[in-house]
Amino acid sequence: MIRERIALLRQEMKSQGIDFYIVPTADFHQSEYVGDYFKCREYMTGFTGSAGTALFTQKEAYLWTDGRYFIQAEKQLEGTGILLQKSGESGVPTIEKYLEAEVQASDLDTIGFDGRTVSITVGKRYAEIVEKADGSVRSDIDLVGEIWTDRTEMSCEPVFSLDIKYAGEEMSSKVSRLRRKMQEREADYCVLTGLDDIGWLLNLRGNDVEYCPLLLSYAVVGMDGVELYADEQKFSSEIKEILHKNKVELYPYNDIYGRMKMFKSGETVLLDPDQMNYALYCNLPEYVKKEEQVNPVILMKAVKNETEIANIRKAHLKDGIACTKFMYWLKQNVGKIKITEISASEKLESLRLEQEHFIGPSFEPICAYKEHAAIVHYSAVPETDAELKAEGMILCDTGGHYHEGSTDITRTIVLGELTEKEKVHFTTVLCGMLNLADARFLYGCTGMSLDYAAREPFWRHNLNFNHGTGHGVGYLGSIHEPPARFFWRMPAGTTHAIPVLEPGMVITDEPGIYIENSHGVRTENELLVTKGEANEYGQFLHFETLTFVPIDLDAVKPELMTEQERKLLNQYHKQVREKLTPYLTEEEKEWLNIYTRELVPVS
């Protein structure tokens, strides 16, 4: 089937004179997770991961993806004729380097892509590559749409307004703060295309994006009003009235492209080249001054206000109750009743549904048994749905959206006998997680400054993992929210400075180990950046742990831990016990007492 689709795509390429056709993962807003309508790359390759870009020529087909998906991509691309390009690995060129070499070495010089799915930054790079060879870019064509005959319609789900008791700040206040940022940059308008940015700014949420309660929309913020481009059918009369009172005018979703042509000479437009799509950019008149800078809303929403923080703590308590009940249920029932990866995931979601104000999963659940856990972002399907037995481990990386906030947690749970290596790896991961959570640091540090705290136990044993150690978390937005993150080297293509960690940011702490065809271990908590002491050396910061679910002591080797690491684990388990005990049954309480017992060194 994939080979047939590629053949049809090549026919379209040939008829339109396209030498290279690029199919990214994104929707028209550079979203990480996209609705079914936008899954062109998945349709063309069969690869279901949330990150990756496909490239097709008349003779070759390639897929670039990152270390989270190497194992998954190799399996899903098998038999398609598509060659996997492992981004960041030695000897693997970037898409841009590949194109440069191919264009220079041949008479192929026309690159095509749907400009609505490519950022300004990337679109410009493609254009520069072919301009050197007097070639051309065709960014006005959706060739996949031409051959995708049964394509799903674009989402049309209703919008809801996020009450002030959850948002913590009125829409008018947020817009005023954005306008002050615009004035600092001497901009008359700010064009927002990131769905989570628009949702945060206007206190609106929707259901148009898979696993993200967001609304397909664009916004143009001026000094006197806001223009919102979205499908009017999604808005109730009550929400329309709220928008009207806040001087927000509603326009049809696709009218944004015509609006870009209407800016006047002398006006300055603030836009984010890594967020705005290339098609929108190409519609801007040449005479308009374009301030291409990082969208100021990104940092504004990343720093949570006091109301959001208080709510997030509540969301994590609910999530901790659900996850702990799941852990108890799983360990009590494995080997006694039939449980599979999918049914385990469904059980966990049912326990979350018991919690008040649960909206839905915050990302595609990962319940990966044994060797499946070595696939960093594995997602079970009926063909791979492994039955759990009373042996080995299962890695469960899941999360939930609640009105009080969003969660992301990973626990690797022991189901039966383990090997010595599995216990060593589990303990190494645990030590990395604990060390990072315990970090004390001066204001001005980035996540790159602190990543070593998590990786040191790995590097000590010549081990590593091929993904970042942590990412920012949005409030009912994207579960992977910039700019906060932990990482040990600059990602390829980084074009701007990495912002420092600010008090109020929420960030995950999730080191892991992945042994192909054997096992995988990841332990993840969420952390809140918090102010500590301020003195002559500056403002010190530390982390508050938000996640409270026991670590499975059945896999821990205390003798591999330092005294400080054992102390940190004991302190954490004491908090888990105190917070969760009031919400558990007597049997669950008894079990929790055992699994949060004090860990002592083994001589």
Long-range contacts (C-beta under 8 A, 24 or more apart in sequence): 1-46, 2-44, 2-45, 2-46, 2-79, 2-80, 2-81, 2-82, 3-80, 3-81, 5-43, 5-44, 5-147, 6-44, 6-56, 6-61, 6-80, 6-81, 6-82, 8-147, 9-44, 9-56, 9-143, 9-144, 9-147, 10-56, 10-58, 12-143, 12-146, 12-147, 13-56, 13-58, 13-112, 13-143, 14-58, 16-112, 16-138, 16-141, 16-143, 17-110, 18-110, 18-111, 18-112, 18-138, 18-141, 18-143, 19-57, 19-58, 19-108, 19-109, 19-110, 19-111, 20-55, 20-56, 20-57, 20-99, 20-102, 20-108, 20-110, 20-111, 20-112, 21-55, 21-56, 21-57, 21-111, 21-112, 21-113, 21-143, 22-53, 22-54, 22-55, 22-56, 22-95, 22-111, 22-112, 22-113, 22-118, 22-126, 23-53, 23-54, 23-55, 23-56, 23-113, 23-144, 24-53, 24-54, 24-113, 24-117, 24-118, 24-122, 25-50, 25-51, 25-52, 25-53, 26-117, 26-118, 26-119, 27-117, 27-209, 27-216, 28-116, 28-117, 28-193, 28-216, 28-277, 29-193, 29-194, 29-195, 29-216, 29-218, 29-275, 29-277, 30-119, 30-193, 30-194, 30-274, 30-275, 30-277, 31-194, 31-195, 31-209, 31-212, 31-214, 31-478, 32-478, 32-480, 33-209, 33-210, 33-211, 33-212, 33-363, 33-364, 33-478, 34-209, 34-210, 35-152, 35-154, 35-155, 35-208, 35-209, 35-210, 35-216, 36-152, 36-210, 37-151, 37-152, 37-153, 37-154, 37-155, 38-117, 40-114, 40-117, 40-142, 40-144, 40-145, 40-148, 43-144, 43-148, 44-144, 45-76, 45-77, 45-80, 45-82, 46-76, 46-77, 46-80, 47-72, 47-73, 47-76, 47-77, 47-82, 48-72, 48-76, 48-379, 49-73, 49-377, 50-364, 50-377, 53-95, 54-82, 55-95, 55-98, 55-99, 57-102, 57-108, 62-98, 64-94, 64-95, 66-466, 66-467, 67-376, 67-465, 67-466, 67-467, 68-376, 68-377, 68-466, 68-467, 69-375, 69-376, 69-377, 70-466, 71-374, 71-375, 71-376, 71-514, 71-516, 72-375, 72-376, 72-377, 72-378, 75-375, 87-492, 88-466, 88-492, 94-492, 94-493, 96-125, 96-126, 96-129, 99-126, 99-129, 100-129, 103-129, 103-130, 103-132, 103-133, 103-135, 104-132, 104-133, 109-133, 109-134, 109-135, 109-136, 110-135, 110-136, 110-137, 110-138, 111-135, 111-136, 111-137, 111-138, 112-137, 112-138, 112-139, 112-141, 112-143, 113-137, 113-138, 113-139, 113-141, 114-139, 114-141, 114-142, 114-143, 114-144, 114-145, 114-279, 115-139, 115-140, 115-277, 115-278, 115-279, 115-282, 116-142, 116-277, 116-278, 116-279, 116-280, 117-277, 118-277, 118-278, 119-273, 119-274, 119-275, 119-276, 119-277, 119-278, 120-271, 120-273, 120-274, 120-276, 120-277, 120-278, 120-281, 120-292, 121-273, 121-274, 121-495, 122-278, 123-277, 123-278, 123-281, 123-282, 124-273, 124-278, 139-278, 139-279, 139-282, 140-279, 154-216, 155-207, 155-208, 155-209, 155-216, 156-208, 156-231, 156-233, 156-234, 157-206, 157-207, 157-208, 157-234, 158-206, 158-207, 158-234, 158-235, 158-236, 159-204, 159-205, 159-206, 159-215, 159-230, 159-234, 159-235, 159-236, 159-239, 160-204, 160-205, 160-206, 160-239, 161-203, 161-204, 161-205, 161-238, 161-239, 161-242, 162-199, 162-203, 162-204, 162-205, 162-403, 162-476, 163-403, 164-203, 164-307, 165-307, 166-307, 166-308, 166-311, 166-403, 166-404, 166-476, 167-203, 167-307, 167-308, 168-305, 168-306, 168-307, 168-308, 168-311, 169-305, 169-307, 170-203, 171-201, 171-202, 171-203, 171-242, 171-246, 171-248, 172-246, 174-200, 174-201, 174-202, 174-203, 174-300, 175-201, 175-221, 175-226, 175-246, 177-300, 178-221, 178-296, 178-297, 178-300, 179-221, 179-223, 181-296, 181-300, 182-221, 182-223, 182-270, 182-296, 185-270, 185-291, 185-293, 185-296, 186-268, 186-291, 187-268, 187-269, 187-270, 187-291, 188-222, 188-223, 188-267, 188-268, 188-269, 189-220, 189-221, 189-222, 189-263, 189-267, 189-268, 189-269, 189-270, 190-220, 190-221, 190-269, 190-270, 190-271, 190-295, 190-296, 191-218, 191-219, 191-220, 191-221, 191-260, 191-269, 191-270, 191-271, 191-276, 191-280, 192-218, 192-219, 192-220, 192-221, 192-295, 192-297, 193-218, 193-272, 193-275, 193-276, 193-277, 193-280, 194-272, 194-275, 194-295, 194-297, 194-298, 195-477, 196-301, 196-474, 196-477, 196-478, 196-481, 197-275, 197-295, 197-297, 197-298, 197-301, 198-228, 199-476, 199-477, 200-297, 200-300, 200-301, 200-474, 200-475, 200-477, 201-297, 201-301, 202-226, 202-228, 202-243, 202-246, 202-248, 204-239, 205-476, 206-234, 210-364, 211-360, 211-361, 211-362, 211-363, 211-364, 211-479, 212-362, 212-477, 212-478, 212-479, 213-359, 213-360, 213-401, 213-476, 213-477, 214-477, 214-478, 216-253, 217-253, 218-253, 218-256, 218-280, 220-256, 220-259, 225-249, 227-251, 227-259, 229-253, 229-254, 229-255, 229-256, 229-259, 256-280, 257-283, 258-283, 260-284, 261-285, 263-288, 264-288, 270-295, 270-296, 271-295, 272-298, 274-495, 294-496, 298-482, 298-483, 299-483, 299-499, 299-502, 301-474, 301-475, 301-477, 301-481, 302-472, 302-481, 302-482, 302-483, 302-484, 302-502, 302-504, 302-505, 303-502, 303-503, 303-504, 303-505, 304-475, 304-504, 304-505, 304-506, 304-528, 305-504, 308-405, 308-475, 309-504, 309-528, 311-403, 311-404, 311-405, 311-475, 312-404, 312-405, 312-475, 312-506, 312-528, 312-546, 313-546, 314-402, 314-404, 314-405, 315-400, 315-402, 315-404, 315-405, 315-406, 315-407, 316-405, 316-407, 316-526, 316-546, 316-547, 316-548, 317-548, 317-579, 317-580, 318-352, 318-355, 318-356, 318-357, 318-358, 318-400, 318-402, 318-404, 319-352, 319-355, 319-399, 319-400, 319-402, 319-407, 319-409, 319-547, 319-549, 320-547, 320-548, 320-549, 320-576, 320-579, 320-580, 321-355, 321-580, 321-583, 321-584, 322-348, 322-351, 322-352, 322-354, 322-355, 322-400, 323-348, 323-351, 323-396, 323-398, 323-409, 323-411, 323-549, 324-549, 324-550, 324-576, 324-580, 324-584, 324-588, 324-592, 325-351, 325-584, 325-588, 326-351, 326-396, 327-411, 327-413, 327-549, 327-550, 327-552, 327-595, 328-587, 328-588, 328-591, 328-592, 330-388, 330-394, 330-413, 330-415, 331-413, 331-414, 331-415, 331-591, 332-591, 334-388, 334-389, 334-390, 334-415, 334-416, 335-389, 335-390, 335-415, 335-416, 338-387, 339-387, 339-388, 340-380, 340-385, 340-386, 340-387, 340-388, 341-367, 341-368, 341-369, 341-372, 341-380, 341-384, 341-385, 341-386, 341-388, 341-394, 342-367, 342-380, 342-382, 342-385, 344-388, 344-394, 344-396, 345-380, 345-396, 345-398, 348-396, 348-398, 349-398, 352-400, 355-400, 355-402, 357-402, 357-403, 357-404, 358-400, 358-401, 358-402, 359-400, 359-401, 359-402, 359-403, 359-476, 360-400, 360-401, 361-398, 361-399, 361-400, 361-401, 362-399, 362-400, 362-401, 362-406, 362-407, 362-408, 362-479, 363-398, 363-399, 363-408, 363-479, 365-396, 365-397, 365-398, 366-395, 366-396, 366-397, 366-398, 366-410, 367-394, 367-395, 367-396, 367-398, 368-394, 368-395, 368-396, 368-397, 368-520, 369-393, 369-394, 370-394, 370-518, 370-519, 371-516, 371-517, 371-518, 371-519, 371-520, 372-520, 373-412, 373-514, 373-519, 373-520, 373-521, 373-522, 374-514, 374-515, 374-516, 374-517, 374-518, 374-519, 374-520, 375-514, 375-520, 376-466, 376-467, 376-512, 376-514, 376-520, 388-415, 389-415, 389-416, 390-415, 390-416, 391-415, 391-416, 391-417, 392-416, 392-417, 392-418, 392-422, 392-519, 393-418, 393-422, 393-426, 393-519, 393-521, 393-555, 395-520, 395-521, 395-522, 397-522, 397-524, 399-479, 401-476, 403-476, 405-475, 405-476, 406-473, 406-474, 406-475, 406-476, 406-477, 406-479, 407-473, 407-526, 407-547, 408-473, 408-479, 408-508, 408-524, 408-526, 409-524, 409-525, 409-526, 409-547, 409-549, 410-510, 410-512, 410-522, 410-523, 410-524, 411-523, 411-524, 411-549, 411-551, 411-552, 412-520, 412-521, 412-522, 412-523, 412-552, 412-555, 413-552, 414-552, 414-554, 414-555, 418-554, 418-555, 421-515, 422-519, 422-521, 422-555, 423-555, 423-556, 423-557, 424-461, 424-557, 424-560, 425-463, 425-513, 425-515, 425-519, 425-521, 426-521, 426-552, 426-555, 426-556, 426-557, 427-555, 427-556, 427-557, 427-560, 427-561, 428-457, 428-458, 428-461, 428-463, 428-513, 428-560, 429-511, 429-512, 429-513, 429-521, 429-522, 429-523, 430-523, 430-551, 430-556, 430-561, 430-565, 430-569, 431-457, 431-560, 431-561, 431-562, 431-565, 432-456, 432-457, 432-458, 432-469, 432-511, 433-509, 433-510, 433-511, 433-523, 433-524, 433-525, 434-565, 434-568, 434-569, 434-572, 435-565, 435-568, 436-469, 436-470, 436-486, 436-509, 436-511, 436-527, 436-543, 437-509, 437-525, 437-527, 437-543, 437-545, 437-568, 438-543, 438-564, 438-568, 439-542, 439-543, 440-532, 440-540, 440-541, 440-542, 441-501, 441-540, 441-541, 441-542, 442-537, 442-538, 442-539, 442-540, 442-541, 443-500, 443-501, 443-538, 443-539, 443-540, 443-541, 444-500, 444-538, 445-500, 445-501, 445-541, 446-498, 446-499, 446-500, 446-501, 447-484, 447-485, 447-486, 447-487, 447-498, 447-501, 447-507, 448-486, 448-487, 448-488, 448-489, 448-490, 448-498, 450-486, 450-501, 451-486, 451-487, 451-488, 452-488, 454-486, 454-509, 454-511, 455-488, 455-511, 458-511, 458-513, 463-513, 465-511, 465-512, 465-513, 465-514, 466-514, 467-512, 469-509, 469-510, 469-511, 470-507, 470-508, 470-509, 470-510, 470-527, 471-507, 471-508, 472-505, 472-506, 472-507, 473-506, 473-507, 473-508, 473-526, 484-529, 501-529, 501-541, 502-529, 503-529, 503-530, 503-531, 503-541, 504-528, 504-529, 505-529, 506-546, 509-543, 521-555, 523-551, 545-572, 545-575, 548-575, 548-576, 548-579, 548-580, 549-576, 550-576, 550-592, 550-595, 550-596, 552-595, 553-595, 553-597, 553-599, 556-599, 557-602, 558-599, 558-600, 558-601, 558-602, 559-601, 559-602, 561-599, 561-601, 563-601, 566-599, 566-600, 566-601, 569-599, 570-598, 570-599, 573-597, 573-598, 573-599
